[in-house]
Structure formats: C-alpha cells, structure tokens
Amino acid sequence: MYRILIALVAVTLVSAPAAASEKTDVMATVRQFVMAFNQGDAKTAAAACAAEAYIIDEFPPHEWHGEGACAKWMNDYDADARKNGITDGSVTLGTPLHVDVTADRAYLVVPANYTFNQKGKRVRETGSTLTVVLQKMGAGWRIIAWAWTKR
C-alpha cells in the first residue's frame, strides 16, 4: 500500500509540470497568431493554424472553414478593413479564463480587446472573448477552430 501511495505521488509530481508546459505551449501558439495579426503578417498567422480550420468572426462573411481558412480570413479581414477605413488593428489578450488540455486537444477562452483607427479616429472595442480549439500535431500545437465574440 505504501509503495502505491509513493508511486501516485511521483506520477502527480512528474505530470503537473508537463501539464503546465502544455498550457504554456498552447498559449504560445495563440500569442503567435495574435502577434502576427497585429503586425499584418498573414504568413506567420497562418502558420499558427492547422491546414484546415473553422473560424467565426464579427465581419462578413462571418464564417470560414476548410483548407486555408486562416489565410482566407486574413484576406477578408484586410478587404473589410480597407472598405471601412480601418487601419492599425491590434488585439490584446487578457489572462486566460480556461486553458484545458486533454491529450492532443486544447480549449482556450481568453478575454480580448481590439483597437484600431477608423477614418483617422481611434476606436477601442473592449470586453470581447476569443475562444480557440487547438490540436497537437507533429509541428506542435495548431489552431483548428476559433471564434471571436464581440461584446
């Protein structure tokens, strides 16, 4: 009985840092995507995504899915921004509300703010939520779905 207890404690001590590391890696992928978006770097943003993804966002057509969805979303974001006189879009992430990792899948919910210039005037959208699902693949964690919820 004593050996079983020691084995359980040892497994807990070894697995806790691994779980923390996975959560850190999940957040790093999401931060890579957001940082690339903020810099207007579509190639790096797309690299944070899986080849096929599903996206829901506030601007038309509101939904993207399948092969190259992240790149298609970025192209549509750029077109919508040009149409509406939006420049210098930037997302900031708050402290995650959930970072749940189960095997090769992760679920992340994080508060977010979006600031931009519209026709020369600074606009700040606060209190939004970014919800992301990731999958661990050969190249690390990749975004397979995300939704932006505007407040």
C-alpha positions as a LaTeX table, in Angstrom:
\begin{tabular}{lrrr}
\hline
Residue & $x$ (\AA) & $y$ (\AA) & $z$ (\AA) \\
\hline
Met1 & 0.00 & 0.00 & 0.00 \\
Tyr2 & 2.81 & 2.38 & 0.90 \\
Arg3 & 4.51 & 1.74 & $-2.47$ \\
Ile4 & 1.30 & 2.54 & $-4.35$ \\
Leu5 & 0.98 & 5.83 & $-2.50$ \\
Ile6 & 4.59 & 6.76 & $-3.31$ \\
Ala7 & 4.04 & 5.83 & $-6.97$ \\
Leu8 & 0.91 & 8.00 & $-7.15$ \\
Val9 & 2.71 & 10.97 & $-5.61$ \\
Ala10 & 5.62 & 10.53 & $-8.04$ \\
Val11 & 3.29 & 10.41 & $-11.05$ \\
Thr12 & 1.49 & 13.54 & $-9.85$ \\
Leu13 & 4.76 & 15.43 & $-9.39$ \\
Val14 & 6.00 & 14.42 & $-12.85$ \\
Ser15 & 2.73 & 15.08 & $-14.71$ \\
Ala16 & 1.97 & 18.50 & $-13.18$ \\
Pro17 & 4.93 & 20.26 & $-14.85$ \\
Ala18 & 4.07 & 18.54 & $-18.15$ \\
Ala19 & 0.51 & 19.86 & $-17.96$ \\
Ala20 & 1.78 & 23.36 & $-17.18$ \\
Ser21 & 4.18 & 23.14 & $-20.11$ \\
Glu22 & 1.37 & 22.08 & $-22.46$ \\
Lys23 & $-0.74$ & 25.06 & $-21.36$ \\
Thr24 & 2.22 & 27.36 & $-21.93$ \\
Asp25 & 2.74 & 25.88 & $-25.40$ \\
Val26 & $-0.96$ & 26.29 & $-26.23$ \\
Met27 & $-0.85$ & 29.95 & $-25.21$ \\
Ala28 & 2.36 & 30.46 & $-27.20$ \\
Thr29 & 0.61 & 29.32 & $-30.39$ \\
Val30 & $-2.33$ & 31.67 & $-29.79$ \\
Arg31 & 0.02 & 34.54 & $-28.95$ \\
Gln32 & 1.97 & 33.81 & $-32.17$ \\
Phe33 & $-1.26$ & 34.15 & $-34.15$ \\
Val34 & $-2.28$ & 37.39 & $-32.40$ \\
Met35 & 1.19 & 38.93 & $-32.66$ \\
Ala36 & 1.34 & 38.12 & $-36.37$ \\
Phe37 & $-2.13$ & 39.61 & $-36.87$ \\
Asn38 & $-1.05$ & 42.78 & $-35.05$ \\
Gln39 & 1.96 & 43.05 & $-37.35$ \\
Gly40 & $-0.08$ & 42.35 & $-40.50$ \\
Asp41 & 1.94 & 39.18 & $-41.09$ \\
Ala42 & $-0.55$ & 36.80 & $-42.72$ \\
Lys43 & 2.06 & 34.09 & $-43.37$ \\
Thr44 & 3.09 & 33.80 & $-39.70$ \\
Ala45 & $-0.54$ & 33.98 & $-38.56$ \\
Ala46 & $-1.47$ & 31.15 & $-40.93$ \\
Ala47 & 1.47 & 29.09 & $-39.65$ \\
Ala48 & $-0.20$ & 29.01 & $-36.21$ \\
Cys49 & $-3.23$ & 27.35 & $-37.81$ \\
Ala50 & $-3.79$ & 23.80 & $-38.98$ \\
Ala51 & $-4.19$ & 23.34 & $-42.73$ \\
Glu52 & $-7.94$ & 23.07 & $-42.15$ \\
Ala53 & $-9.64$ & 25.28 & $-39.59$ \\
Tyr54 & $-13.02$ & 26.74 & $-38.68$ \\
Ile55 & $-13.44$ & 30.45 & $-37.85$ \\
Ile56 & $-16.34$ & 32.62 & $-36.70$ \\
Asp57 & $-15.87$ & 36.40 & $-36.55$ \\
Glu58 & $-17.89$ & 39.63 & $-36.49$ \\
Phe59 & $-17.33$ & 40.79 & $-40.08$ \\
Pro60 & $-18.78$ & 39.29 & $-43.28$ \\
Pro61 & $-18.96$ & 36.57 & $-44.32$ \\
His62 & $-18.71$ & 35.71 & $-40.56$ \\
Glu63 & $-17.58$ & 32.11 & $-41.14$ \\
Trp64 & $-14.57$ & 30.48 & $-42.78$ \\
His65 & $-13.76$ & 26.79 & $-42.86$ \\
Gly66 & $-11.67$ & 24.18 & $-44.59$ \\
Glu67 & $-8.30$ & 24.29 & $-46.25$ \\
Gly68 & $-6.53$ & 27.62 & $-45.79$ \\
Ala69 & $-9.30$ & 29.11 & $-43.62$ \\
Cys70 & $-6.88$ & 31.27 & $-41.61$ \\
Ala71 & $-5.36$ & 32.80 & $-44.75$ \\
Lys72 & $-8.83$ & 33.35 & $-46.23$ \\
Trp73 & $-9.94$ & 35.03 & $-43.01$ \\
Met74 & $-6.90$ & 37.34 & $-43.07$ \\
Asn75 & $-7.60$ & 38.29 & $-46.70$ \\
Asp76 & $-11.25$ & 39.04 & $-45.88$ \\
Tyr77 & $-10.24$ & 41.00 & $-42.78$ \\
Asp78 & $-7.91$ & 43.14 & $-44.92$ \\
Ala79 & $-10.65$ & 43.73 & $-47.53$ \\
Asp80 & $-13.21$ & 44.64 & $-44.84$ \\
Ala81 & $-10.72$ & 46.97 & $-43.15$ \\
Arg82 & $-9.99$ & 48.77 & $-46.44$ \\
Lys83 & $-13.73$ & 49.06 & $-47.18$ \\
Asn84 & $-14.43$ & 50.58 & $-43.74$ \\
Gly85 & $-11.35$ & 52.79 & $-43.45$ \\
Ile86 & $-9.80$ & 50.67 & $-40.69$ \\
Thr87 & $-6.04$ & 50.73 & $-40.09$ \\
Asp88 & $-3.66$ & 49.70 & $-37.34$ \\
Gly89 & $-5.84$ & 46.89 & $-35.96$ \\
Ser90 & $-4.42$ & 45.37 & $-32.81$ \\
Val91 & $-5.65$ & 42.66 & $-30.44$ \\
Thr92 & $-4.54$ & 42.39 & $-26.82$ \\
Leu93 & $-5.23$ & 39.28 & $-24.79$ \\
Gly94 & $-6.09$ & 39.21 & $-21.12$ \\
Thr95 & $-5.49$ & 36.43 & $-18.64$ \\
Pro96 & $-7.00$ & 33.16 & $-19.91$ \\
Leu97 & $-10.23$ & 32.06 & $-18.26$ \\
His98 & $-9.69$ & 28.45 & $-19.39$ \\
Val99 & $-6.74$ & 26.55 & $-20.80$ \\
Asp100 & $-7.91$ & 22.95 & $-20.80$ \\
Val101 & $-5.61$ & 20.35 & $-22.33$ \\
Thr102 & $-6.82$ & 16.79 & $-22.87$ \\
Ala103 & $-4.46$ & 14.50 & $-24.78$ \\
Asp104 & $-3.87$ & 16.15 & $-28.19$ \\
Arg105 & $-6.65$ & 18.77 & $-27.91$ \\
Ala106 & $-6.82$ & 22.08 & $-26.09$ \\
Tyr107 & $-9.64$ & 24.52 & $-25.35$ \\
Leu108 & $-8.79$ & 28.13 & $-24.57$ \\
Val109 & $-11.03$ & 31.02 & $-23.55$ \\
Val110 & $-9.38$ & 34.41 & $-23.17$ \\
Pro111 & $-10.71$ & 37.96 & $-22.81$ \\
Ala112 & $-9.56$ & 40.24 & $-25.60$ \\
Asn113 & $-9.66$ & 43.85 & $-26.71$ \\
Tyr114 & $-9.45$ & 45.15 & $-30.26$ \\
Thr115 & $-8.23$ & 48.64 & $-31.05$ \\
Phe116 & $-7.94$ & 50.30 & $-34.46$ \\
Asn117 & $-8.12$ & 53.57 & $-36.29$ \\
Gln118 & $-11.25$ & 54.16 & $-38.35$ \\
Lys119 & $-11.07$ & 57.05 & $-40.76$ \\
Gly120 & $-8.45$ & 58.65 & $-38.52$ \\
Lys121 & $-10.31$ & 58.18 & $-35.24$ \\
Arg122 & $-9.07$ & 55.73 & $-32.57$ \\
Val123 & $-11.67$ & 53.06 & $-31.70$ \\
Arg124 & $-11.43$ & 50.60 & $-28.82$ \\
Glu125 & $-13.64$ & 47.51 & $-28.57$ \\
Thr126 & $-13.28$ & 46.10 & $-25.08$ \\
Gly127 & $-14.67$ & 43.03 & $-23.39$ \\
Ser128 & $-14.55$ & 40.64 & $-26.34$ \\
Thr129 & $-13.77$ & 36.95 & $-25.96$ \\
Leu130 & $-11.51$ & 34.76 & $-28.07$ \\
Thr131 & $-12.31$ & 31.05 & $-27.86$ \\
Val132 & $-9.81$ & 28.72 & $-29.51$ \\
Val133 & $-9.52$ & 24.98 & $-30.06$ \\
Leu134 & $-6.08$ & 23.60 & $-30.84$ \\
Gln135 & $-4.70$ & 20.21 & $-31.78$ \\
Lys136 & $-1.21$ & 18.96 & $-31.10$ \\
Met137 & 0.36 & 17.88 & $-34.36$ \\
Gly138 & 3.86 & 16.92 & $-35.48$ \\
Ala139 & 4.83 & 20.60 & $-35.66$ \\
Gly140 & 3.33 & 21.41 & $-32.24$ \\
Trp141 & 0.01 & 22.97 & $-31.28$ \\
Arg142 & $-2.04$ & 24.35 & $-34.18$ \\
Ile143 & $-5.32$ & 26.25 & $-34.16$ \\
Ile144 & $-8.15$ & 24.17 & $-35.61$ \\
Ala145 & $-11.02$ & 26.48 & $-34.67$ \\
Trp146 & $-11.60$ & 29.90 & $-33.16$ \\
Ala147 & $-14.43$ & 32.30 & $-32.56$ \\
Trp148 & $-14.36$ & 35.99 & $-31.74$ \\
Thr149 & $-17.26$ & 37.19 & $-29.64$ \\
Lys150 & $-17.73$ & 40.94 & $-29.70$ \\
Arg151 & $-19.28$ & 42.47 & $-26.64$ \\
\hline
\end{tabular}
